[in-house]
Amino acid sequence: ACNEFTTHVMNLLREQSRTRPISPKEIERMVNIIHRKFSSIQMQLKQSTCEAVMILRSRFLDA
């Protein structure tokens, strides 16, 4: 999903570059921001999945 979104954003930036100049540094910055945000989301997802598994485990072990 991250790569698809990154590709989409890069295509949008390429389209915009026809209207205004966009430096490679700016594109690189956007890609880094996207990767950081996706990493953060991935970490949160892993954490909530782990918490849910632990809750289910404790319920079944207590039963």
Stockholm file with secondary structure:
# STOCKHOLM 1.0

chainA/1-63         ACNEFTTHVMNLLREQSRTRPISPKEIERMVNIIHRKFSSIQMQLKQSTCEAVMILRSRFLDA
#=GR chainA/1-63 SS CHHHHHHHHHHHHHHHTTTSCCCHHHHHHHHHHHHHHHHHHHHHHHHHHHHHHHHHHHHHHHC
#=GC SS_cons        CHHHHHHHHHHHHHHHTTTSCCCHHHHHHHHHHHHHHHHHHHHHHHHHHHHHHHHHHHHHHHC
//
